Every structure is written in structure tokens, then in C-alpha cells.
């Protein structure tokens, strides 16, 4: 599960549980179930994401997580395909990137690309 969290998000829990998105302090996208989670009535049991999900969609090893704090949205992009806004209403929150994995020997790399990276990339084509 990949997403964002406030500093109040639980970072450990006994057993194998989905931490990211399990409380009101985090918002996450489960790459296995292809659902987004947040502790609210709408998202508690997961909502399919992207909304027009194709059964053939497989998230590659590299993808973009787009946090737009001006708009208060969290979205994702796979290669040149923008998957849409996963969460809104985040404006004013102090958020940090977060990843939760239960697989042994799992490696995750997060790279900050800057606040205009995708705009610059699309303007070159």
C-alpha cells in the first residue's frame, strides 16, 4: 500500500494488517487489490481505483504518486496514463509519503521529483 499520512499515523501493528489507509491519519492505494483506503464511510472497505479499472492493469515497478497540496488531491500515474484523483480534501494537512509492505525482502524507493516534474515532462513532447 502506498500513499500519504499525517505524523499521527500508526507505523507498526501486530500481525499482518494494512496500515496505510486504516485510520483517519492516512490515505493509501493497495497495489494488489487495486483499491484505495481511508478511515471513512466511503473508503473503509476499499473503493476500486482507478475508477474505470481494467482487469489487465498491472502496476509496474515504477509509477508516479502525485500529491497536489494546492488542490488538496492525491493521484497516481502509470507511465503516461493519469489514473485520476484517488483522494481529495487533503488541503491544509501536513502529509508525508508512506509505504506499507508485508512481503519479506521487499525493497521500496521513493524519489521526490519536484513540484513541476510532470508538467515539464509533458511540455517536452
Backbone as a printed PyTorch tensor [residue, N CA C, xyz], in Angstrom:
tensor([[[  0.8560,  -1.1700,   0.0000],
         [  0.0000,   0.0000,   0.0000],
         [  0.9000,   1.2290,   0.0000]],

        [[  0.6090,   2.1720,  -0.8450],
         [  1.3920,   3.3950,  -0.9500],
         [  0.4500,   4.5810,  -0.8370]],

        [[  0.9120,   5.6280,  -0.1770],
         [  0.0580,   6.8040,  -0.0270],
         [  0.7120,   7.8840,   0.8100]],

        [[ -0.1010,   8.5830,   1.5670],
         [  0.3800,   9.6630,   2.4310],
         [ -0.2570,   9.5200,   3.8070]],

        [[  0.4280,  10.1320,   4.8030],
         [ -0.0680,  10.0420,   6.1750],
         [  0.3320,  11.2770,   6.9570]],

        [[ -0.4060,  11.5380,   8.0150],
         [ -0.0110,  12.5750,   8.9570],
         [  1.0040,  11.9680,   9.9140]],

        [[  1.6240,  12.8000,  10.7280],
         [  2.6130,  12.2810,  11.6790],
         [  1.9630,  11.4420,  12.7730]],

        [[  0.6280,  11.4490,  12.8770],
         [ -0.0730,  10.6540,  13.8890],
         [ -0.4150,   9.2390,  13.4230]],

        [[ -0.0360,   8.8940,  12.2090],
         [ -0.3350,   7.5630,  11.6640],
         [  0.4570,   6.4910,  12.4020]],

        [[ -0.1960,   5.3540,  12.6980],
         [  0.4870,   4.2080,  13.3100],
         [  1.5180,   3.6680,  12.3100]],

        [[  2.7120,   3.3920,  12.7810],
         [  3.7530,   2.8490,  11.9060],
         [  4.0030,   1.3640,  12.1370]],

        [[  3.4620,   0.8310,  13.2100],
         [  3.5930,  -0.6020,  13.4730],
         [  2.2780,  -1.1380,  14.0190]],

        [[  2.0670,  -2.4170,  13.8110],
         [  0.8590,  -3.0880,  14.2940],
         [  1.1820,  -4.5790,  14.3670]],

        [[  0.6550,  -5.2640,  15.3490],
         [  0.8780,  -6.7030,  15.4650],
         [  0.1850,  -7.4320,  14.3230]],

        [[  0.8470,  -8.4350,  13.7790],
         [  0.2560,  -9.2260,  12.7110],
         [  0.3730,  -8.5560,  11.3560]],

        [[ -0.2700,  -9.1810,  10.3720],
         [ -0.2560,  -8.6580,   9.0110],
         [ -1.5290,  -7.8640,   8.7830]],

        [[ -1.4110,  -6.5650,   8.8190],
         [ -2.5660,  -5.6930,   8.6180],
         [ -2.1880,  -4.5630,   7.6720]],

        [[ -3.1720,  -4.0780,   6.9530],
         [ -2.9700,  -2.9270,   6.0860],
         [ -2.9720,  -1.6860,   6.9650]],

        [[ -1.8000,  -1.0790,   7.1470],
         [ -1.7080,   0.1070,   7.9940],
         [ -2.1040,   1.3770,   7.2500]],

        [[ -1.6000,   1.5270,   6.0490],
         [ -1.8480,   2.7550,   5.2960],
         [ -3.3040,   2.7650,   4.8440]],

        [[ -4.0230,   3.7670,   5.2840],
         [ -5.4360,   3.8790,   4.9470],
         [ -6.3660,   3.2610,   5.9740]],

        [[ -5.8140,   2.6920,   7.0450],
         [ -6.6660,   2.0230,   8.0230],
         [ -7.2070,   2.9720,   9.0990]],

        [[ -6.6860,   4.1960,   9.1630],
         [ -7.1730,   5.1740,  10.1320],
         [ -7.4570,   6.4960,   9.4290]],

        [[ -7.9480,   7.4670,  10.1860],
         [ -8.2160,   8.7710,   9.5770],
         [ -6.9380,   9.5810,   9.3970]],

        [[ -5.7780,   8.9970,   9.7230],
         [ -4.4990,   9.6820,   9.5830],
         [ -3.7190,   9.2600,   8.3460]],

        [[ -4.3190,   8.4560,   7.4800],
         [ -3.6000,   8.0350,   6.2770],
         [ -4.5580,   7.7150,   5.1400]],

        [[ -4.0140,   7.8060,   3.9280],
         [ -4.7480,   7.5670,   2.6920],
         [ -3.8520,   6.6980,   1.8290]],

        [[ -4.3520,   5.5620,   1.3400],
         [ -3.4750,   4.6680,   0.6010],
         [ -4.1280,   3.9160,  -0.5280]],

        [[ -3.2940,   3.4890,  -1.4700],
         [ -3.6960,   2.6900,  -2.6300],
         [ -3.0170,   1.3330,  -2.5080]],

        [[ -3.8140,   0.2760,  -2.4050],
         [ -3.2930,  -1.0860,  -2.3480],
         [ -3.0490,  -1.5610,  -3.7770]],

        [[ -1.7940,  -1.8310,  -4.0940],
         [ -1.4330,  -2.2140,  -5.4600],
         [ -1.8660,  -3.6340,  -5.7980]],

        [[ -2.1590,  -4.4420,  -4.7850],
         [ -2.6150,  -5.8090,  -5.0260],
         [ -4.1210,  -5.8490,  -5.2830]],

        [[ -4.9060,  -5.2230,  -4.4020],
         [ -6.3640,  -5.2590,  -4.5470],
         [ -6.8780,  -4.1930,  -5.5140]],

        [[ -6.0160,  -3.2280,  -5.8550],
         [ -6.3960,  -2.0990,  -6.7220],
         [ -7.5660,  -1.3290,  -6.1100]],

        [[ -7.4590,  -1.0730,  -4.7880],
         [ -8.4600,  -0.2990,  -4.0690],
         [ -7.7590,   0.7860,  -3.2650]],

        [[ -8.4820,   1.8850,  -3.0320],
         [ -7.9720,   2.9410,  -2.1640],
         [ -8.6800,   2.8350,  -0.8180]],

        [[ -7.9250,   3.2130,   0.2370],
         [ -8.4300,   3.0770,   1.6030],
         [ -8.1960,   4.3540,   2.4030]],

        [[ -9.1540,   4.6570,   3.2450],
         [ -9.0650,   5.7270,   4.2340],
         [-10.1670,   5.4570,   5.2530]],

        [[ -9.9340,   5.8540,   6.4860],
         [-10.9120,   5.5670,   7.5350],
         [-12.0910,   6.5370,   7.4630]],

        [[-12.9800,   6.2280,   6.5590],
         [-14.2100,   6.9990,   6.4330],
         [-15.2830,   6.0490,   5.9140]],

        [[-16.5150,   6.4600,   5.9450],
         [-17.5880,   5.5710,   5.4580],
         [-17.3820,   5.1760,   4.0070]],

        [[-16.9290,   6.1230,   3.1900],
         [-16.7800,   5.8510,   1.7640],
         [-15.6330,   4.8820,   1.4690]],

        [[-14.5300,   4.9910,   2.2010],
         [-13.3200,   4.2580,   1.8350],
         [-12.9480,   3.1040,   2.7650]],

        [[-13.6430,   2.8990,   3.8780],
         [-13.2290,   1.9110,   4.8800],
         [-13.0360,   0.5130,   4.2830]],

        [[-13.9350,   0.0560,   3.4140],
         [-13.8260,  -1.2790,   2.8180],
         [-13.1060,  -1.2740,   1.4830]],

        [[-12.5690,  -0.1290,   1.1290],
         [-11.8430,  -0.0150,  -0.1320],
         [-12.7640,   0.3260,  -1.2810]],

        [[-12.2770,   1.1950,  -2.1250],
         [-13.0070,   1.6020,  -3.3220],
         [-12.1170,   1.2890,  -4.5210]],

        [[-12.6380,   0.6030,  -5.5360],
         [-11.8040,   0.2840,  -6.6970],
         [-11.1570,   1.5450,  -7.2760]],

        [[ -9.8770,   1.4430,  -7.5840],
         [ -9.1220,   2.5500,  -8.1750],
         [ -8.1030,   1.9570,  -9.1280]],

        [[ -7.9710,   2.5280, -10.3150],
         [ -8.7290,   3.6600, -10.8250],
         [-10.1890,   3.2910, -11.0480]],

        [[-11.0160,   4.3170, -11.1310],
         [-12.4610,   4.1010, -11.1950],
         [-12.8860,   3.2860, -12.4120]],

        [[-12.2380,   3.5030, -13.5360],
         [-12.5470,   2.7310, -14.7510],
         [-11.5090,   1.6160, -14.9110]],

        [[-11.3470,   0.8550, -13.8400],
         [-10.2800,  -0.1480, -13.7790],
         [-10.4420,  -1.1980, -14.8660]],

        [[ -9.3270,  -1.5270, -15.4710],
         [ -9.2600,  -2.5650, -16.4860],
         [ -8.6250,  -3.7840, -15.8140]],

        [[ -9.2340,  -4.9390, -15.9670],
         [ -8.7000,  -6.1470, -15.3290],
         [ -7.2650,  -6.4410, -15.7480]],

        [[ -6.8430,  -5.8850, -16.8740],
         [ -5.4910,  -6.1260, -17.3630],
         [ -4.4690,  -5.1660, -16.7730]],

        [[ -4.9180,  -4.1430, -16.0270],
         [ -3.9910,  -3.1620, -15.4780],
         [ -3.1130,  -3.8000, -14.4140]],

        [[ -1.8350,  -3.7350, -14.6150],
         [ -0.8450,  -4.1700, -13.6340],
         [  0.0600,  -2.9760, -13.3770]],

        [[  0.2380,  -2.6550, -12.1260],
         [  1.0860,  -1.5310, -11.7780],
         [  2.5390,  -1.9600, -11.9390]],

        [[  3.3030,  -1.2310, -12.7550],
         [  4.7120,  -1.5990, -12.9450],
         [  5.5480,  -1.2690, -11.7060]],

        [[  6.8130,  -1.6220, -11.7460],
         [  7.6730,  -1.3820, -10.5940],
         [  7.8950,   0.1040, -10.3410]],

        [[  7.7200,   0.9370, -11.3420],
         [  7.8480,   2.3890, -11.1650],
         [  6.5510,   3.0630, -11.5940]],

        [[  6.0970,   3.9930, -10.7910],
         [  4.9000,   4.7620, -11.1150],
         [  4.9950,   6.0760, -10.3580]],

        [[  4.0910,   7.0070, -10.6470],
         [  4.0800,   8.3200, -10.0030],
         [  2.9680,   8.4140,  -8.9730]],

        [[  3.2850,   8.9740,  -7.8180],
         [  2.2900,   9.3640,  -6.8260],
         [  2.2890,  10.8860,  -6.8540]],

        [[  1.1470,  11.4830,  -7.1320],
         [  1.0640,  12.9290,  -7.3450],
         [  0.2410,  13.5520,  -6.2270]],

        [[  0.9250,  14.2530,  -5.3390],
         [  0.2780,  14.9530,  -4.2350],
         [  0.2380,  16.4360,  -4.5940]],

        [[ -0.9470,  16.9560,  -4.8110],
         [ -1.1420,  18.3600,  -5.1670],
         [ -1.7750,  19.0650,  -3.9790]],

        [[ -0.9580,  19.7280,  -3.1980],
         [ -1.4550,  20.3710,  -1.9850],
         [ -2.1940,  21.6720,  -2.2880]],

        [[ -1.9780,  22.2530,  -3.4700],
         [ -2.7780,  23.4280,  -3.8630],
         [ -4.2340,  23.0240,  -4.0510]],

        [[ -4.4410,  21.8780,  -4.6630],
         [ -5.8060,  21.3710,  -4.8780],
         [ -6.2720,  20.4640,  -3.7380]],

        [[ -5.3240,  19.9480,  -2.9540],
         [ -5.6680,  19.0270,  -1.8720],
         [ -6.0160,  17.6410,  -2.3740]],

        [[ -5.2770,  17.1600,  -3.4040],
         [ -5.5880,  15.8660,  -4.0040],
         [ -4.3770,  14.9400,  -4.0220]],

        [[ -4.6740,  13.6470,  -4.0350],
         [ -3.6640,  12.6110,  -4.2190],
         [ -4.0960,  11.7810,  -5.4130]],

        [[ -3.1850,  11.6120,  -6.3580],
         [ -3.4780,  10.8630,  -7.5810],
         [ -2.2720,  10.0000,  -7.9170]],

        [[ -2.4500,   9.1380,  -8.9040],
         [ -1.3630,   8.2660,  -9.3370],
         [ -1.3200,   8.2530, -10.8540]],

        [[ -0.1300,   7.9480, -11.3820],
         [  0.0620,   7.8730, -12.8160],
         [  0.9640,   6.6920, -13.1240]],

        [[  0.5800,   5.8920, -14.1270],
         [  1.3720,   4.7640, -14.5970],
         [  1.8320,   5.1100, -16.0020]],

        [[  3.1540,   5.2480, -16.1430],
         [  3.7610,   5.6980, -17.3930],
         [  3.0880,   7.0130, -17.7900]],

        [[  2.4920,   7.1240, -18.9550],
         [  1.8590,   8.3940, -19.3440],
         [  0.3560,   8.4050, -19.0650]],

        [[ -0.1580,   7.3700, -18.3940],
         [ -1.5890,   7.2720, -18.1150],
         [ -1.9140,   7.8010, -16.7160]],

        [[ -2.5740,   8.9670, -16.6670],
         [ -3.0380,   9.5360, -15.4050],
         [ -4.2500,   8.7330, -14.9650]],

        [[ -4.2110,   8.1690, -13.7530],
         [ -5.2710,   7.2740, -13.2840],
         [ -6.4200,   7.9960, -12.5970]],

        [[ -6.2920,   9.3070, -12.4290],
         [ -7.3580,  10.0770, -11.7990],
         [ -7.0690,  10.3360, -10.3350]],

        [[ -7.8740,  11.1890,  -9.7570],
         [ -7.7180,  11.5540,  -8.3510],
         [ -8.2330,  10.4090,  -7.4870]],

        [[ -7.3840,   9.9580,  -6.5690],
         [ -7.7760,   8.9030,  -5.6380],
         [ -8.4320,   9.5000,  -4.3990]],

        [[ -7.8970,  10.6320,  -3.9100],
         [ -8.4180,  11.2950,  -2.7150],
         [ -8.4070,  12.7980,  -2.9110]],

        [[ -9.3820,  13.4550,  -2.3120],
         [ -9.4240,  14.9200,  -2.2980],
         [ -9.6710,  15.3650,  -0.8560]],

        [[ -9.6680,  16.6660,  -0.6460],
         [ -9.9090,  17.1850,   0.6910],
         [ -8.6770,  17.1470,   1.5890]],

        [[ -7.4880,  17.0980,   0.9920],
         [ -6.2540,  16.9960,   1.7620],
         [ -5.5960,  18.3480,   2.0360]],

        [[ -6.1390,  19.4150,   1.4780],
         [ -5.5380,  20.7370,   1.6640],
         [ -5.4900,  21.0810,   3.1490]],

        [[ -4.3560,  21.6180,   3.5740],
         [ -4.1900,  22.0220,   4.9560],
         [ -3.6010,  20.9500,   5.8540]],

        [[ -3.5350,  19.7080,   5.3760],
         [ -2.9350,  18.6160,   6.1530],
         [ -1.4100,  18.6620,   5.9950]],

        [[ -0.6790,  18.2970,   7.0340],
         [  0.7670,  18.1000,   6.9100],
         [  0.9600,  16.6170,   6.6370]],

        [[  1.3720,  16.3020,   5.4100],
         [  1.4110,  14.9120,   4.9600],
         [  2.8180,  14.4630,   4.5970]],

        [[  3.0350,  13.1610,   4.7430],
         [  4.3180,  12.5460,   4.4550],
         [  4.0680,  11.3030,   3.5980]],

        [[  4.9650,  10.9980,   2.6600],
         [  4.7940,   9.7610,   1.8920],
         [  4.9630,   8.5560,   2.8100]],

        [[  4.2080,   7.4940,   2.5250],
         [  4.2650,   6.2960,   3.3660],
         [  4.0220,   5.0670,   2.4980]],

        [[  4.6820,   3.9860,   2.8590],
         [  4.5280,   2.7060,   2.1640],
         [  4.4130,   1.6200,   3.2200]],

        [[  3.5180,   0.6840,   3.0010],
         [  3.3650,  -0.4600,   3.8940],
         [  3.4640,  -1.7240,   3.0510]],

        [[  4.3620,  -2.6220,   3.4550],
         [  4.5300,  -3.8780,   2.7230],
         [  4.6630,  -5.0140,   3.7310]],

        [[  4.0370,  -6.1330,   3.4380],
         [  4.1290,  -7.2850,   4.3410],
         [  5.0020,  -8.3890,   3.7590]],

        [[  5.4810,  -8.2270,   2.5490],
         [  6.3350,  -9.2360,   1.9370],
         [  7.7410,  -9.1530,   2.5110]],

        [[  8.3410, -10.2970,   2.7530],
         [  9.7240, -10.3140,   3.1980],
         [ 10.6550,  -9.8660,   2.0800]],

        [[ 11.7250,  -9.2280,   2.4350],
         [ 12.7510,  -8.7670,   1.4880],
         [ 12.2030,  -7.8130,   0.4370]],

        [[ 11.2120,  -7.0460,   0.8040],
         [ 10.6210,  -6.0640,  -0.1030],
         [ 11.4700,  -4.7950,  -0.0820]],

        [[ 11.7640,  -4.2470,  -1.2470],
         [ 12.5240,  -3.0110,  -1.3350],
         [ 11.6720,  -1.9440,  -1.9960]],

        [[ 11.6610,  -0.7680,  -1.3990],
         [ 10.8740,   0.3520,  -1.9170],
         [ 11.7750,   1.5800,  -1.9760]],

        [[ 11.6940,   2.2920,  -3.0710],
         [ 12.4330,   3.5360,  -3.2180],
         [ 11.4540,   4.6450,  -3.5390]],

        [[ 11.5190,   5.7240,  -2.7860],
         [ 10.7190,   6.9170,  -3.0640],
         [ 11.6730,   8.0110,  -3.5210]],

        [[ 11.3390,   8.6720,  -4.6130],
         [ 12.1690,   9.7420,  -5.1330],
         [ 11.3100,  10.9710,  -5.3470]],

        [[ 11.6880,  12.0770,  -4.7080],
         [ 10.9650,  13.3370,  -4.9150],
         [ 11.4250,  13.9310,  -6.2350]],

        [[ 10.4870,  14.1820,  -7.1410],
         [ 10.8300,  14.6730,  -8.4680],
         [ 10.6200,  16.1710,  -8.6260]],

        [[ 10.1020,  16.8230,  -7.6140],
         [  9.8850,  18.2570,  -7.7030],
         [  8.4340,  18.5840,  -7.9270]],

        [[  8.1320,  19.8550,  -7.7640],
         [  6.7240,  20.2470,  -7.8320],
         [  6.2120,  20.4780,  -9.2420]],

        [[  7.0730,  20.4780, -10.2420],
         [  6.6220,  20.6960, -11.6210],
         [  7.1340,  19.6270, -12.5710]],

        [[  7.5930,  18.5150, -12.0520],
         [  8.2330,  17.4940, -12.8720],
         [  7.3260,  17.0020, -14.0020]],

        [[  6.1020,  16.6180, -13.6890],
         [  5.2110,  16.0890, -14.7220],
         [  4.8330,  17.1400, -15.7350]],

        [[  4.6550,  18.3970, -15.3030],
         [  4.3610,  19.4820, -16.2360],
         [  5.5180,  19.6570, -17.2080]],

        [[  6.7530,  19.6400, -16.6890],
         [  7.9310,  19.8100, -17.5290],
         [  8.0860,  18.6270, -18.4840]],

        [[  7.8340,  17.4120, -18.0060],
         [  7.9670,  16.2320, -18.8320],
         [  6.9820,  16.2700, -20.0020]],

        [[  5.7410,  16.6660, -19.7540],
         [  4.7400,  16.7080, -20.8210],
         [  4.9820,  17.8590, -21.7900]],

        [[  5.5780,  18.9390, -21.3490],
         [  5.7940,  20.0770, -22.2340],
         [  6.9380,  19.7950, -23.2110]],

        [[  7.7950,  18.8100, -22.9310],
         [  8.9000,  18.4670, -23.8290],
         [  8.4260,  17.6390, -25.0170]],

        [[  7.2410,  17.0460, -24.9440],
         [  6.7700,  16.1550, -26.0200],
         [  5.9070,  16.8970, -26.9910]]])
